[in-house]
Amino acid sequence: MTEGFADRVAVAVSATGPLCAGIDPSTELLRHWDLEDTPQGLRRFGLTCVESFAGVVPVVKPQVAFFERMGSAGMAVLEEVLAACRQSGLLAIADAKRGDIGSTMEAYASAWLDPASPLVADAMTALAYLGLGALRPAFDLAAASGRGVVVVVRSSNPEGRALQEARTAGAVPAARGPAVEDMLLADIAALNRGGLPTAGTVGAVIGATRSPSEFDLAGLGGIILAPGVGFQGGTAAGAARLFAGCATGTVLPSVSRSLLVAGPDPVALREAAAKECATLGSALT
């Protein structure tokens, strides 16, 4: 791969519209689909999602926790789902939210971003609260293979606001610096402007229910994964206002539960995804 992750996403979005469809086989959704809460139920759920979303949405996001909770059998299902994504042409973001230092971060990066790994995805989510620099092994591996790392910066859950809005120290004593979230966004933008060999490697998770911050999101240089549309109260119109000025193809509203309740019928799920893509596409262009 020679294209950066952001370029690959933009091409995919141009063909279908801007949507990241969650693959979240929770106990609640498996029950809604009349499936058992077992590895077999996970498999049926995950592969039905891939079948339904292929060619209709640009990106899917398997939530790793819902597979991981069933141990090795669940992770084997996740391997199968990710392989099906590759075969169907769906870009997949492994929602793993990993973050550590040194060799441990190298191992996490290898699991999700190394083309030789059975769990390889097109991108992974990561947590930066051990310092953005601690994620460098993932950034380097992603850049080398045209993959991406999407860093949680401004999450959609209210519990994260006190930490993310906290002010950093200013350049002079007693001065206030930017908010933690804005510092992270500025550092990500710097990486995308030349801090890595492949542009657009690093993206950010920014909740679609959040109010604008001081950082100009149009200058991020990577994709924006925007959870919160649907059950959390976010709307296409609200996302359009929040991300006004961002280039077409850089913003991926993420929709999970409100979309997945259309299953288990693959036709109904496919139609729901196509409708959501069209709605978001109209709002964000």
N, C-alpha and C positions, 0 to 999 in steps of 0.2 A: 504494500500500500504506500502511495506517495502523497495522497491527499490528506490534509488534516481532518480531524473529526468534525469540526464545525462545517467544513466544506462538504463533507459527505452527508451531514444532516441537511444542509441547505438544498442539496440535489434531491434528496428523498422528500423533503417538504414540498418542493416545487411540483412533484408528481402527484401528491395526494392532499396536501394541506397540513397545517401544524397541529399535531396531537401526539402526545406520548401516552399510549394506552397501558395502564397497569395490568400486570398479571399477578393477582393477589389471592391465592387460594386459602383464604381464612376459613376457620370453622363455620362462621356465619354464611359465607358465600357458598361453600361446598354444600351446606344444608339447603340453601336457596336453590341450588342446581340439582337437588336430590342425589347428591353424591356422598359416599362415606368419607369420613375424615381419616383417610388412610393414604398410603403412598399410591395406591391404585386410583383413589379419588383425585389426588394431586395430578397424576399423569393425565387423566381424562380432562380435567379442567385446563391444565396448561397447554396441552396439544390442541384442544378445541379453540383456545384463545389464539394460538398461532395460526391455525387454519382460517379463523374468522377475520383476523386482522391483516393477513398477508395481502399486499396490493391495495389496501384501504387506508392504512395509517403508515407513517414513515418510521416510527420508533415504538418499541414496547419496553416495559420496565418490569421484569420479574422481581418481586420483593423476596429477597433471599431468605428472610426470617421464616416465611411460611413453608419453605421447603426444609430449611435447617432444623426446624422443630421436630422433624421426624427422623433425624439422624442420618445414617449413611444411605438408607433407602430413599429418603426425601432428597438428598443431594444427588443421588443417581438420577432421580426424575428431573431435577433442575439441569443436569448435564444434557439430558435428552431434549428438554425444552429449548435450551440454548442452541443445540445442534439443529433443531427444527427451524429456529429463527434464521440461522445462517443459510440453511438450504432453501428457505422461502424468500430470502432477500430482505428480511426485516432487520433493521438495526436494533440491537438490544443493549440496554443499560442495566447492568446488574446492580440492583439497589442493595448494596452490601454495607454501605456506610462504615468503611474501615478507616482506621487512623492510628498510627503508632510510629515508632522511631526505628532507625537503623535497619538491621537485618530482618526484623519482624515486618516492617513496612515493605521491604523488598519481597518477602514471602507473600504478603497479601497482594502486592502488585502482580507477582508471577501467577498467582491463582486466577486472577480475573482478567489479566491483560496480555499474558504471554500466549502467542499463537499456538504453542505446543500444549497448553493446558486444556484438559477436557472441560473446564469451566469458562473458557475464554469468552468474553463478551466484547462488544464494540466500545463500551465505556463502563466505568464503575463509579458509584458515588463514594465520597470520602468525607471524613470529618477533620477539620483543621485546628481543633482546639488543643493540640500539642504543638501548634505552630505550623504555618503553611510550609515552611522549609522542610519539616519532617516528612512531607508527602513527596519530596523530590524523587525518590525511587519510582513511584507510580507515574509521575509526570514524564520522567525520562523514558520509561518503557513504553508509555502510551505514545509519546512523540515519535519513537523509533518505528512504530507499527501502524501509524495513522489512527490510533484509538484515542479515547478521551478519558479525562477524570473530571467529574462534576462535583464540586466542593459545596457542601452545605454551608450557606452564608446567612441567609435570612429565611428561616424556616416558617412554615405556615402555622405551627402550633404556638399558642400564646405563652406557654411556659418558657420559651426561648428568648423572649423579648428583653428581659432585664440584662441577660448576658450579652446578647448581640448588639444592643443599643448602648452598652457601657462605653464611656469615653476613655480613650487612651491618653497617655501623657503627651503634653505638647512639647514643642522644641525648646521652650524656655521654662524654667521653674514656675509652677502654679498655673501654667497655661493648659488649656484643654486641647487635646488632639482630636482626630476623627473618631467616630464610633468604631467599635471593633468590626462590625460588619462592613463599614465603608473602607476601613484599612485593608481588610481581606479582599474586597472588590478591586481596590487600587493595585494591590500586589498581584492579583490574578491578571489584571489588564497589562501590567508590566511584563509578566511572563509571556503573554500572548503577543506582545509587541516586539519580542526579540529575545526573551529570556530562555526560549526553547527552540530547537531546530525546526520544529513544525508549528506553524501558526494555528491558532484555534484549538489547541490541545486541551486547555483547561476551561471548564465552564463553571457555572454557579447555580445552586438551588436558591431561588428567590420566591417566596410564597406569593401566590396571586391574590391573596387577601390582605397583603401588607400595604401600607401607605408608602409613597416614594421617600427615599433617603437622599442624602446629599450627593452621592456618587452618580455621575451621569452614566446610566446603564448602556447607552448607545456606544460607549467607548470600551466595553468589556473585552471585545475581541474573541469571545467564545460563546457557546450556547448558554441560554438561560432555561433551566428546567423549572417550571412554575406550577407547583402543586397547589391544591386548594380549590380548583374549579369543581363545582358539583356539590357533593355532600357537605363540604366545609364552607359553602356559601359564596365562593368565588364565581364570577360570571365572565362570559366572553367579552362583554362590554367593559367590565372592570379591568380585565387583563389588558385590553387595548389601551385604556387610559394609563395604566401603570407603566406599560412598556412602549409608550409612544416614543417614536424616534429610533427605536431599535430596528435594524435591518430585517427585512422579510427573510424568514428561514432561520433566524437566530433564537426565536422564542418558542419553546415547546410547553404549552400548558399540559399538565399531567392530570389525567382523569382515570380513576380506578373504580370505586364502588358504584358511583352513579351510572357508569357504563356497563360494568360487569353484571349488574342485576338484570340486564337484557337477556342473559344466558338462561339455560344451557343451549337453546336452539342456535346453531351456528349462523343461520340466515338472519335471525333477529339480532344477534350480536353484531354481525357484519353491517347490517343496516343502521344500527345505533351508532357504530363507530364512524360510518360514512357521514351520517347526519352531524355528529359532533365535529368532525373534521371540517365539514362545509361551514358550520356556524362559526368556528374559530377562525377559519380562513377568511371569511367575510369581515370579521371584526379586526383582524390583525394585519390586513393589507391596506 
